[in-house]
Amino acid sequence: MQSEQQNYGAAGGHPGEDPRRASTGSTTAEFAYIDPVQSFVGTVRDLVTRPVGFFRDIARGGDFVNPLIFALVCAVASAAIGGFLAVLYATVGIGDTGLGEAIGVFVASMFVTPIISAMALFVGAGILHLLVALIIKPANTGFEATFRVVSYANVAQLVGWVPVLGPLVAAVASIALSIIGVREVHETTTGRAALVVLIPAAVGLVVALFLIVVVGAALFFTLQQ
């Protein structure tokens, strides 16, 4: 027992301290790849049951890797469940997708999802932090703090696979968690945090609706010919 404490102390921790806290310098237990299962479950639980306290106590910097891995695990898990359900539906003849096509989409999503998700995390965090700098003007927190908020808010992806309502619930939950995270991490008001998060969300919604209208119009005119 004494040798274990000495080894842990040499790694930068203190005897009796949670290694997840020591790895990030935070005062709350965050995800850590050195303890993937327990820390993942604990982080998800805290984000669901005590999001305010979780974001208030997390580290503001010092670690991109663990939040990134956490977000990617959430995205890949959701894609895996959704893909498995699509294969299951195709197997029993539900829907118009063939079994071979469903399996192909499932396999492809396992490779594409982590790449697209990682890119989206950094781009989304960059846009959000630009607004943070313009609206909140934080004195003691930088881009990494915003990136950690965006990464942990990605926990909402765990319900994204649910048919029909899943994507909507995931989007709303992600926005709510992001507002809480920005407010607590950057020590600002709820109004300013909501402004930071809702501006890009509103722009994204407008762009999505525009694309839907354009595609719908193109299909309509194509069918009329």
Phi and psi in degrees as GROMACS dihedral restraints (atoms count N, CA, C in turn):
[ dihedral_restraints ]
;  ai    aj    ak    al  type     phi  dphi    fc
    3     4     5     6     1   -66.0    20    10
    4     5     6     7     1   -40.1    20    10
    6     7     8     9     1   -65.6    20    10
    7     8     9    10     1   -36.2    20    10
    9    10    11    12     1   -64.2    20    10
   10    11    12    13     1   -41.1    20    10
   12    13    14    15     1   -66.7    20    10
   13    14    15    16     1   -37.7    20    10
   15    16    17    18     1   -66.4    20    10
   16    17    18    19     1   -42.0    20    10
   18    19    20    21     1   -63.7    20    10
   19    20    21    22     1   -40.1    20    10
   21    22    23    24     1   -69.5    20    10
   22    23    24    25     1   -38.6    20    10
   24    25    26    27     1   -63.5    20    10
   25    26    27    28     1   -34.2    20    10
   27    28    29    30     1   -67.9    20    10
   28    29    30    31     1   -25.2    20    10
   30    31    32    33     1   -83.5    20    10
   31    32    33    34     1    -1.1    20    10
   33    34    35    36     1   109.6    20    10
   34    35    36    37     1     3.6    20    10
   36    37    38    39     1  -104.6    20    10
   37    38    39    40     1  -172.4    20    10
   39    40    41    42     1  -127.1    20    10
   40    41    42    43     1   147.7    20    10
   42    43    44    45     1   -54.6    20    10
   43    44    45    46     1   130.5    20    10
   45    46    47    48     1    85.3    20    10
   46    47    48    49     1    -4.3    20    10
   48    49    50    51     1   -86.3    20    10
   49    50    51    52     1   142.6    20    10
   51    52    53    54     1   -64.0    20    10
   52    53    54    55     1   123.0    20    10
   54    55    56    57     1   -60.5    20    10
   55    56    57    58     1   -26.7    20    10
   57    58    59    60     1   -66.5    20    10
   58    59    60    61     1   -36.3    20    10
   60    61    62    63     1   -72.5    20    10
   61    62    63    64     1   -40.0    20    10
   63    64    65    66     1   -65.8    20    10
   64    65    66    67     1   -31.7    20    10
   66    67    68    69     1   -71.0    20    10
   67    68    69    70     1   -23.7    20    10
   69    70    71    72     1  -115.3    20    10
   70    71    72    73     1   -14.6    20    10
   72    73    74    75     1    78.9    20    10
   73    74    75    76     1    10.3    20    10
   75    76    77    78     1   -91.5    20    10
   76    77    78    79     1   168.4    20    10
   78    79    80    81     1  -100.8    20    10
   79    80    81    82     1     9.4    20    10
   81    82    83    84     1  -128.0    20    10
   82    83    84    85     1   156.1    20    10
   84    85    86    87     1   -78.3    20    10
   85    86    87    88     1   111.6    20    10
   87    88    89    90     1  -103.8    20    10
   88    89    90    91     1   172.5    20    10
   90    91    92    93     1   -64.5    20    10
   91    92    93    94     1   140.5    20    10
   93    94    95    96     1  -143.4    20    10
   94    95    96    97     1   127.8    20    10
   96    97    98    99     1   -67.0    20    10
   97    98    99   100     1   -15.8    20    10
   99   100   101   102     1   -72.9    20    10
  100   101   102   103     1   -17.1    20    10
  102   103   104   105     1  -138.0    20    10
  103   104   105   106     1    67.0    20    10
  105   106   107   108     1   -63.2    20    10
  106   107   108   109     1   -44.2    20    10
  108   109   110   111     1   -73.5    20    10
  109   110   111   112     1   -55.2    20    10
  111   112   113   114     1   -63.4    20    10
  112   113   114   115     1   -43.4    20    10
  114   115   116   117     1   -70.2    20    10
  115   116   117   118     1   -33.2    20    10
  117   118   119   120     1   -65.4    20    10
  118   119   120   121     1   -48.9    20    10
  120   121   122   123     1   -60.8    20    10
  121   122   123   124     1   -43.2    20    10
  123   124   125   126     1   -64.9    20    10
  124   125   126   127     1   -39.9    20    10
  126   127   128   129     1   -66.9    20    10
  127   128   129   130     1   -44.2    20    10
  129   130   131   132     1   -60.5    20    10
  130   131   132   133     1   -44.2    20    10
  132   133   134   135     1   -60.2    20    10
  133   134   135   136     1   -45.5    20    10
  135   136   137   138     1   -67.0    20    10
  136   137   138   139     1   -38.5    20    10
  138   139   140   141     1   -65.5    20    10
  139   140   141   142     1   -31.2    20    10
  141   142   143   144     1   -82.9    20    10
  142   143   144   145     1   -40.7    20    10
  144   145   146   147     1   -96.1    20    10
  145   146   147   148     1   -28.0    20    10
  147   148   149   150     1  -145.2    20    10
  148   149   150   151     1    62.2    20    10
  150   151   152   153     1   -62.9    20    10
  151   152   153   154     1   -36.2    20    10
  153   154   155   156     1   -62.8    20    10
  154   155   156   157     1   -50.8    20    10
  156   157   158   159     1   -63.9    20    10
  157   158   159   160     1   -37.5    20    10
  159   160   161   162     1   -61.7    20    10
  160   161   162   163     1   -52.9    20    10
  162   163   164   165     1   -69.4    20    10
  163   164   165   166     1   -30.1    20    10
  165   166   167   168     1   -65.8    20    10
  166   167   168   169     1   -33.0    20    10
  168   169   170   171     1  -102.0    20    10
  169   170   171   172     1    -8.0    20    10
  171   172   173   174     1   -70.2    20    10
  172   173   174   175     1   161.1    20    10
  174   175   176   177     1   -66.7    20    10
  175   176   177   178     1   148.1    20    10
  177   178   179   180     1   -91.8    20    10
  178   179   180   181     1   -10.3    20    10
  180   181   182   183     1  -169.0    20    10
  181   182   183   184     1  -176.6    20    10
  183   184   185   186     1    96.2    20    10
  184   185   186   187     1    -3.2    20    10
  186   187   188   189     1  -166.0    20    10
  187   188   189   190     1   106.4    20    10
  189   190   191   192     1   -88.9    20    10
  190   191   192   193     1   -30.0    20    10
  192   193   194   195     1   -65.6    20    10
  193   194   195   196     1   -51.9    20    10
  195   196   197   198     1   -63.0    20    10
  196   197   198   199     1   -47.0    20    10
  198   199   200   201     1   -60.6    20    10
  199   200   201   202     1   -38.3    20    10
  201   202   203   204     1   -63.2    20    10
  202   203   204   205     1   -46.5    20    10
  204   205   206   207     1   -61.6    20    10
  205   206   207   208     1   -42.1    20    10
  207   208   209   210     1   -58.1    20    10
  208   209   210   211     1   -48.0    20    10
  210   211   212   213     1   -63.3    20    10
  211   212   213   214     1   -40.8    20    10
  213   214   215   216     1   -67.6    20    10
  214   215   216   217     1   -37.9    20    10
  216   217   218   219     1   -61.3    20    10
  217   218   219   220     1   -43.0    20    10
  219   220   221   222     1   -62.0    20    10
  220   221   222   223     1   -44.8    20    10
  222   223   224   225     1   -66.5    20    10
  223   224   225   226     1   -44.8    20    10
  225   226   227   228     1   -67.9    20    10
  226   227   228   229     1   -39.1    20    10
  228   229   230   231     1   -61.1    20    10
  229   230   231   232     1   -43.7    20    10
  231   232   233   234     1   -64.6    20    10
  232   233   234   235     1   -43.0    20    10
  234   235   236   237     1   -64.5    20    10
  235   236   237   238     1   -37.8    20    10
  237   238   239   240     1   -66.0    20    10
  238   239   240   241     1   -44.1    20    10
  240   241   242   243     1   -65.8    20    10
  241   242   243   244     1   -44.9    20    10
  243   244   245   246     1   -61.8    20    10
  244   245   246   247     1   -41.5    20    10
  246   247   248   249     1   -66.1    20    10
  247   248   249   250     1   -39.9    20    10
  249   250   251   252     1   -63.3    20    10
  250   251   252   253     1   -41.3    20    10
  252   253   254   255     1   -64.7    20    10
  253   254   255   256     1   -38.1    20    10
  255   256   257   258     1   -63.4    20    10
  256   257   258   259     1   -41.3    20    10
  258   259   260   261     1   -65.0    20    10
  259   260   261   262     1   -40.9    20    10
  261   262   263   264     1   -63.3    20    10
  262   263   264   265     1   -43.9    20    10
  264   265   266   267     1   -61.3    20    10
  265   266   267   268     1   -42.5    20    10
  267   268   269   270     1   -65.2    20    10
  268   269   270   271     1   -34.7    20    10
  270   271   272   273     1   -63.4    20    10
  271   272   273   274     1   -39.5    20    10
  273   274   275   276     1   -94.0    20    10
  274   275   276   277     1     3.5    20    10
  276   277   278   279     1    85.5    20    10
  277   278   279   280     1    19.2    20    10
  279   280   281   282     1   -89.7    20    10
  280   281   282   283     1   127.7    20    10
  282   283   284   285     1    89.1    20    10
  283   284   285   286     1   179.9    20    10
  285   286   287   288     1   -99.5    20    10
  286   287   288   289     1    -2.1    20    10
  288   289   290   291     1   -83.5    20    10
  289   290   291   292     1   130.7    20    10
  291   292   293   294     1   -75.0    20    10
  292   293   294   295     1   161.7    20    10
  294   295   296   297     1   -63.0    20    10
  295   296   297   298     1   -44.4    20    10
  297   298   299   300     1   -61.8    20    10
  298   299   300   301     1   -41.6    20    10
  300   301   302   303     1   -65.5    20    10
  301   302   303   304     1   -41.7    20    10
  303   304   305   306     1   -63.1    20    10
  304   305   306   307     1   -41.3    20    10
  306   307   308   309     1   -66.2    20    10
  307   308   309   310     1   -40.7    20    10
  309   310   311   312     1   -62.2    20    10
  310   311   312   313     1   -43.9    20    10
  312   313   314   315     1   -64.2    20    10
  313   314   315   316     1   -40.5    20    10
  315   316   317   318     1   -61.6    20    10
  316   317   318   319     1   -48.5    20    10
  318   319   320   321     1   -63.8    20    10
  319   320   321   322     1   -44.1    20    10
  321   322   323   324     1   -62.7    20    10
  322   323   324   325     1   -39.0    20    10
  324   325   326   327     1   -65.0    20    10
  325   326   327   328     1   -29.3    20    10
  327   328   329   330     1   -68.2    20    10
  328   329   330   331     1   -25.9    20    10
  330   331   332   333     1   -90.6    20    10
  331   332   333   334     1   -39.0    20    10
  333   334   335   336     1   -79.1    20    10
  334   335   336   337     1   -38.9    20    10
  336   337   338   339     1   -55.0    20    10
  337   338   339   340     1   -50.6    20    10
  339   340   341   342     1   -63.6    20    10
  340   341   342   343     1   -33.1    20    10
  342   343   344   345     1   -69.5    20    10
  343   344   345   346     1   -49.9    20    10
  345   346   347   348     1   -64.0    20    10
  346   347   348   349     1   -40.2    20    10
  348   349   350   351     1   -64.8    20    10
  349   350   351   352     1   -42.1    20    10
  351   352   353   354     1   -62.9    20    10
  352   353   354   355     1   -43.4    20    10
  354   355   356   357     1   -63.1    20    10
  355   356   357   358     1   -43.3    20    10
  357   358   359   360     1   -64.7    20    10
  358   359   360   361     1   -36.3    20    10
  360   361   362   363     1   -63.0    20    10
  361   362   363   364     1   -48.0    20    10
  363   364   365   366     1   -69.2    20    10
  364   365   366   367     1   -41.3    20    10
  366   367   368   369     1   -66.6    20    10
  367   368   369   370     1   -45.9    20    10
  369   370   371   372     1   -61.8    20    10
  370   371   372   373     1   -43.2    20    10
  372   373   374   375     1   -65.4    20    10
  373   374   375   376     1   -36.1    20    10
  375   376   377   378     1   -64.3    20    10
  376   377   378   379     1   -44.9    20    10
  378   379   380   381     1   -63.4    20    10
  379   380   381   382     1   -44.8    20    10
  381   382   383   384     1   -63.3    20    10
  382   383   384   385     1   -41.0    20    10
  384   385   386   387     1   -72.0    20    10
  385   386   387   388     1   -28.3    20    10
  387   388   389   390     1   -61.4    20    10
  388   389   390   391     1   -43.7    20    10
  390   391   392   393     1   -68.3    20    10
  391   392   393   394     1   -35.7    20    10
  393   394   395   396     1   -59.2    20    10
  394   395   396   397     1   -45.3    20    10
  396   397   398   399     1   -65.0    20    10
  397   398   399   400     1   -35.2    20    10
  399   400   401   402     1   -80.3    20    10
  400   401   402   403     1   -37.5    20    10
  402   403   404   405     1   -97.3    20    10
  403   404   405   406     1   -42.6    20    10
  405   406   407   408     1   -94.7    20    10
  406   407   408   409     1   -36.8    20    10
  408   409   410   411     1    54.8    20    10
  409   410   411   412     1    61.9    20    10
  411   412   413   414     1   -66.4    20    10
  412   413   414   415     1   144.7    20    10
  414   415   416   417     1   -95.3    20    10
  415   416   417   418     1   -30.0    20    10
  417   418   419   420     1  -120.8    20    10
  418   419   420   421     1     7.0    20    10
  420   421   422   423     1  -132.0    20    10
  421   422   423   424     1   146.4    20    10
  423   424   425   426     1  -120.7    20    10
  424   425   426   427     1  -158.2    20    10
  426   427   428   429     1   -59.4    20    10
  427   428   429   430     1   -39.2    20    10
  429   430   431   432     1   -61.3    20    10
  430   431   432   433     1   -35.5    20    10
  432   433   434   435     1   -62.0    20    10
  433   434   435   436     1   -42.7    20    10
  435   436   437   438     1   -66.9    20    10
  436   437   438   439     1   -39.8    20    10
  438   439   440   441     1   -60.9    20    10
  439   440   441   442     1   -38.6    20    10
  441   442   443   444     1   -66.1    20    10
  442   443   444   445     1   -38.0    20    10
  444   445   446   447     1   -62.6    20    10
  445   446   447   448     1   -49.1    20    10
  447   448   449   450     1   -61.2    20    10
  448   449   450   451     1   -41.1    20    10
  450   451   452   453     1   -64.7    20    10
  451   452   453   454     1   -47.5    20    10
  453   454   455   456     1   -71.6    20    10
  454   455   456   457     1   -29.3    20    10
  456   457   458   459     1   -66.3    20    10
  457   458   459   460     1   -18.3    20    10
  459   460   461   462     1   -67.7    20    10
  460   461   462   463     1    -6.3    20    10
  462   463   464   465     1   -56.4    20    10
  463   464   465   466     1   -25.9    20    10
  465   466   467   468     1   -61.6    20    10
  466   467   468   469     1   -21.9    20    10
  468   469   470   471     1   -62.4    20    10
  469   470   471   472     1   -19.1    20    10
  471   472   473   474     1   -64.4    20    10
  472   473   474   475     1   -16.8    20    10
  474   475   476   477     1  -108.9    20    10
  475   476   477   478     1     3.5    20    10
  477   478   479   480     1   -66.4    20    10
  478   479   480   481     1   -20.1    20    10
  480   481   482   483     1   -78.6    20    10
  481   482   483   484     1   -15.6    20    10
  483   484   485   486     1   -61.9    20    10
  484   485   486   487     1   128.4    20    10
  486   487   488   489     1   -58.3    20    10
  487   488   489   490     1   144.7    20    10
  489   490   491   492     1    68.9    20    10
  490   491   492   493     1   -70.6    20    10
  492   493   494   495     1   -88.3    20    10
  493   494   495   496     1   -15.1    20    10
  495   496   497   498     1   -54.0    20    10
  496   497   498   499     1   -53.4    20    10
  498   499   500   501     1   -60.5    20    10
  499   500   501   502     1   -38.3    20    10
  501   502   503   504     1   -66.6    20    10
  502   503   504   505     1   -46.1    20    10
  504   505   506   507     1   -61.7    20    10
  505   506   507   508     1   -41.8    20    10
  507   508   509   510     1   -62.9    20    10
  508   509   510   511     1   -41.9    20    10
  510   511   512   513     1   -64.6    20    10
  511   512   513   514     1   -46.0    20    10
  513   514   515   516     1   -65.0    20    10
  514   515   516   517     1   -43.7    20    10
  516   517   518   519     1   -64.5    20    10
  517   518   519   520     1   -39.8    20    10
  519   520   521   522     1   -63.9    20    10
  520   521   522   523     1   -41.5    20    10
  522   523   524   525     1   -63.8    20    10
  523   524   525   526     1   -45.2    20    10
  525   526   527   528     1   -62.1    20    10
  526   527   528   529     1   -44.9    20    10
  528   529   530   531     1   -65.6    20    10
  529   530   531   532     1   -36.9    20    10
  531   532   533   534     1   -65.7    20    10
  532   533   534   535     1   -40.0    20    10
  534   535   536   537     1   -62.8    20    10
  535   536   537   538     1   -46.6    20    10
  537   538   539   540     1   -61.5    20    10
  538   539   540   541     1   -44.8    20    10
  540   541   542   543     1   -62.8    20    10
  541   542   543   544     1   -47.4    20    10
  543   544   545   546     1   -61.8    20    10
  544   545   546   547     1   -41.9    20    10
  546   547   548   549     1   -61.9    20    10
  547   548   549   550     1   -46.8    20    10
  549   550   551   552     1   -76.2    20    10
  550   551   552   553     1   -42.9    20    10
  552   553   554   555     1   -70.2    20    10
  553   554   555   556     1   -39.5    20    10
  555   556   557   558     1   -97.8    20    10
  556   557   558   559     1     4.8    20    10
  558   559   560   561     1    51.5    20    10
  559   560   561   562     1    60.7    20    10
  561   562   563   564     1  -128.8    20    10
  562   563   564   565     1  -170.7    20    10
  564   565   566   567     1   -88.3    20    10
  565   566   567   568     1   162.4    20    10
  567   568   569   570     1   -63.9    20    10
  568   569   570   571     1   -37.8    20    10
  570   571   572   573     1   -61.5    20    10
  571   572   573   574     1   -47.3    20    10
  573   574   575   576     1   -67.4    20    10
  574   575   576   577     1   -39.6    20    10
  576   577   578   579     1   -62.9    20    10
  577   578   579   580     1   -42.1    20    10
  579   580   581   582     1   -63.9    20    10
  580   581   582   583     1   -38.7    20    10
  582   583   584   585     1   -62.8    20    10
  583   584   585   586     1   -43.4    20    10
  585   586   587   588     1   -60.8    20    10
  586   587   588   589     1   -43.4    20    10
  588   589   590   591     1   -80.4    20    10
  589   590   591   592     1   -38.5    20    10
  591   592   593   594     1   -78.7    20    10
  592   593   594   595     1   -25.2    20    10
  594   595   596   597     1   -60.3    20    10
  595   596   597   598     1   -55.3    20    10
  597   598   599   600     1   -65.8    20    10
  598   599   600   601     1   -31.3    20    10
  600   601   602   603     1   -64.7    20    10
  601   602   603   604     1   -41.5    20    10
  603   604   605   606     1   -66.9    20    10
  604   605   606   607     1   -42.1    20    10
  606   607   608   609     1   -62.0    20    10
  607   608   609   610     1   -43.1    20    10
  609   610   611   612     1   -61.7    20    10
  610   611   612   613     1   -39.5    20    10
  612   613   614   615     1   -65.1    20    10
  613   614   615   616     1   -43.1    20    10
  615   616   617   618     1   -62.8    20    10
  616   617   618   619     1   -43.7    20    10
  618   619   620   621     1   -62.6    20    10
  619   620   621   622     1   -42.7    20    10
  621   622   623   624     1   -62.9    20    10
  622   623   624   625     1   -43.6    20    10
  624   625   626   627     1   -64.7    20    10
  625   626   627   628     1   -38.7    20    10
  627   628   629   630     1   -62.2    20    10
  628   629   630   631     1   -44.4    20    10
  630   631   632   633     1   -64.6    20    10
  631   632   633   634     1   -38.3    20    10
  633   634   635   636     1   -62.8    20    10
  634   635   636   637     1   -43.4    20    10
  636   637   638   639     1   -64.6    20    10
  637   638   639   640     1   -43.9    20    10
  639   640   641   642     1   -63.0    20    10
  640   641   642   643     1   -47.0    20    10
  642   643   644   645     1   -64.8    20    10
  643   644   645   646     1   -42.5    20    10
  645   646   647   648     1   -61.3    20    10
  646   647   648   649     1   -42.9    20    10
  648   649   650   651     1   -65.3    20    10
  649   650   651   652     1   -40.9    20    10
  651   652   653   654     1   -62.6    20    10
  652   653   654   655     1   -43.4    20    10
  654   655   656   657     1   -65.0    20    10
  655   656   657   658     1   -38.4    20    10
  657   658   659   660     1   -62.3    20    10
  658   659   660   661     1   -49.4    20    10
  660   661   662   663     1   -67.7    20    10
  661   662   663   664     1   -32.1    20    10
  663   664   665   666     1   -65.5    20    10
  664   665   666   667     1   -41.7    20    10
  666   667   668   669     1   -70.5    20    10
  667   668   669   670     1   -26.8    20    10
  669   670   671   672     1   -74.8    20    10
  670   671   672   673     1   -20.8    20    10
